[in-house]
Amino acid sequence: MVHNVTVGKADLPGTLQASQKKLDELIEQH
């Protein structure tokens, strides 16, 4: 996840949405 934050500095809102969506999916899987 750290690399996503570093790369997503230019597009922070989109990165946050994508990361949150991935986190939600992972939580649902578990």
N, CA, C and O atoms as CSV, one atom per row, in Angstrom:
chain,resi,resn,atom,element,x,y,z
A,1,MET,N,N,0.831,-1.208,0.000
A,1,MET,CA,C,0.000,0.000,0.000
A,1,MET,C,C,0.864,1.256,0.000
A,1,MET,O,O,0.456,2.296,-0.517
A,2,VAL,N,N,2.069,1.157,0.587
A,2,VAL,CA,C,2.939,2.332,0.696
A,2,VAL,C,C,3.300,2.859,-0.681
A,2,VAL,O,O,3.313,4.070,-0.900
A,3,HIS,N,N,3.594,1.955,-1.615
A,3,HIS,CA,C,3.986,2.400,-2.954
A,3,HIS,C,C,2.825,3.118,-3.635
A,3,HIS,O,O,3.050,4.041,-4.418
A,4,ASN,N,N,1.584,2.708,-3.349
A,4,ASN,CA,C,0.428,3.390,-3.935
A,4,ASN,C,C,0.352,4.828,-3.450
A,4,ASN,O,O,0.057,5.733,-4.231
A,5,VAL,N,N,0.615,5.045,-2.166
A,5,VAL,CA,C,0.570,6.394,-1.608
A,5,VAL,C,C,1.638,7.266,-2.254
A,5,VAL,O,O,1.386,8.425,-2.582
A,6,THR,N,N,2.826,6.709,-2.434
A,6,THR,CA,C,3.926,7.479,-3.015
A,6,THR,C,C,3.626,7.849,-4.460
A,6,THR,O,O,3.847,8.989,-4.867
A,7,VAL,N,N,3.130,6.907,-5.229
A,7,VAL,CA,C,2.851,7.150,-6.645
A,7,VAL,C,C,1.647,8.069,-6.809
A,7,VAL,O,O,1.577,8.832,-7.773
A,8,GLY,N,N,0.700,8.002,-5.879
A,8,GLY,CA,C,-0.567,8.703,-6.034
A,8,GLY,C,C,-0.572,10.132,-5.523
A,8,GLY,O,O,-1.636,10.742,-5.409
A,9,LYS,N,N,0.605,10.681,-5.211
A,9,LYS,CA,C,0.651,12.054,-4.702
A,9,LYS,C,C,-0.032,13.028,-5.656
A,9,LYS,O,O,-0.721,13.949,-5.217
A,10,ALA,N,N,0.158,12.829,-6.959
A,10,ALA,CA,C,-0.393,13.752,-7.949
A,10,ALA,C,C,-1.908,13.599,-8.061
A,10,ALA,O,O,-2.606,14.552,-8.407
A,11,ASP,N,N,-2.411,12.406,-7.770
A,11,ASP,CA,C,-3.845,12.131,-7.915
A,11,ASP,C,C,-4.371,11.561,-6.602
A,11,ASP,O,O,-4.900,10.451,-6.553
A,12,LEU,N,N,-4.213,12.343,-5.549
A,12,LEU,CA,C,-4.514,11.854,-4.211
A,12,LEU,C,C,-5.971,11.429,-4.038
A,12,LEU,O,O,-6.206,10.338,-3.519
A,13,PRO,N,N,-6.954,12.219,-4.440
A,13,PRO,CA,C,-8.351,11.806,-4.257
A,13,PRO,C,C,-8.654,10.472,-4.936
A,13,PRO,O,O,-9.269,9.592,-4.334
A,14,GLY,N,N,-8.224,10.323,-6.183
A,14,GLY,CA,C,-8.474,9.078,-6.902
A,14,GLY,C,C,-7.781,7.904,-6.234
A,14,GLY,O,O,-8.340,6.810,-6.145
A,15,THR,N,N,-6.567,8.133,-5.769
A,15,THR,CA,C,-5.813,7.068,-5.106
A,15,THR,C,C,-6.495,6.653,-3.810
A,15,THR,O,O,-6.588,5.465,-3.502
A,16,LEU,N,N,-6.970,7.633,-3.056
A,16,LEU,CA,C,-7.654,7.328,-1.804
A,16,LEU,C,C,-8.917,6.521,-2.068
A,16,LEU,O,O,-9.210,5.567,-1.347
A,17,GLN,N,N,-9.663,6.898,-3.097
A,17,GLN,CA,C,-10.881,6.157,-3.426
A,17,GLN,C,C,-10.543,4.728,-3.812
A,17,GLN,O,O,-11.195,3.789,-3.355
A,18,ALA,N,N,-9.531,4.558,-4.648
A,18,ALA,CA,C,-9.147,3.229,-5.100
A,18,ALA,C,C,-8.665,2.385,-3.923
A,18,ALA,O,O,-9.031,1.215,-3.805
A,19,SER,N,N,-7.846,2.974,-3.055
A,19,SER,CA,C,-7.323,2.244,-1.904
A,19,SER,C,C,-8.460,1.854,-0.973
A,19,SER,O,O,-8.496,0.727,-0.478
A,20,GLN,N,N,-9.392,2.778,-0.728
A,20,GLN,CA,C,-10.516,2.491,0.154
A,20,GLN,C,C,-11.368,1.368,-0.425
A,20,GLN,O,O,-11.824,0.488,0.305
A,21,LYS,N,N,-11.581,1.401,-1.735
A,21,LYS,CA,C,-12.374,0.363,-2.388
A,21,LYS,C,C,-11.696,-0.990,-2.247
A,21,LYS,O,O,-12.352,-1.990,-1.954
A,22,LYS,N,N,-10.372,-1.027,-2.457
A,22,LYS,CA,C,-9.633,-2.278,-2.315
A,22,LYS,C,C,-9.713,-2.782,-0.877
A,22,LYS,O,O,-9.882,-3.978,-0.640
A,23,LEU,N,N,-9.590,-1.860,0.085
A,23,LEU,CA,C,-9.667,-2.248,1.488
A,23,LEU,C,C,-11.036,-2.832,1.798
A,23,LEU,O,O,-11.136,-3.850,2.483
A,24,ASP,N,N,-12.098,-2.193,1.297
A,24,ASP,CA,C,-13.449,-2.698,1.530
A,24,ASP,C,C,-13.607,-4.097,0.953
A,24,ASP,O,O,-14.205,-4.967,1.585
A,25,GLU,N,N,-13.073,-4.317,-0.246
A,25,GLU,CA,C,-13.170,-5.633,-0.873
A,25,GLU,C,C,-12.425,-6.680,-0.054
A,25,GLU,O,O,-12.919,-7.791,0.136
A,26,LEU,N,N,-11.229,-6.324,0.435
A,26,LEU,CA,C,-10.456,-7.262,1.243
A,26,LEU,C,C,-11.192,-7.598,2.534
A,26,LEU,O,O,-11.202,-8.750,2.968
A,27,ILE,N,N,-11.811,-6.586,3.145
A,27,ILE,CA,C,-12.552,-6.812,4.389
A,27,ILE,C,C,-13.737,-7.736,4.127
A,27,ILE,O,O,-14.024,-8.624,4.931
A,28,GLU,N,N,-14.424,-7.529,3.003
A,28,GLU,CA,C,-15.577,-8.369,2.678
A,28,GLU,C,C,-15.146,-9.810,2.440
A,28,GLU,O,O,-15.858,-10.742,2.810
A,29,GLN,N,N,-13.974,-9.995,1.818
A,29,GLN,CA,C,-13.484,-11.343,1.548
A,29,GLN,C,C,-13.212,-12.082,2.859
A,29,GLN,O,O,-13.469,-13.281,2.966
A,30,HIS,N,N,-12.695,-11.367,3.845
A,30,HIS,CA,C,-12.412,-11.981,5.135
A,30,HIS,C,C,-13.637,-11.861,6.021
A,30,HIS,O,O,-13.619,-12.317,7.164
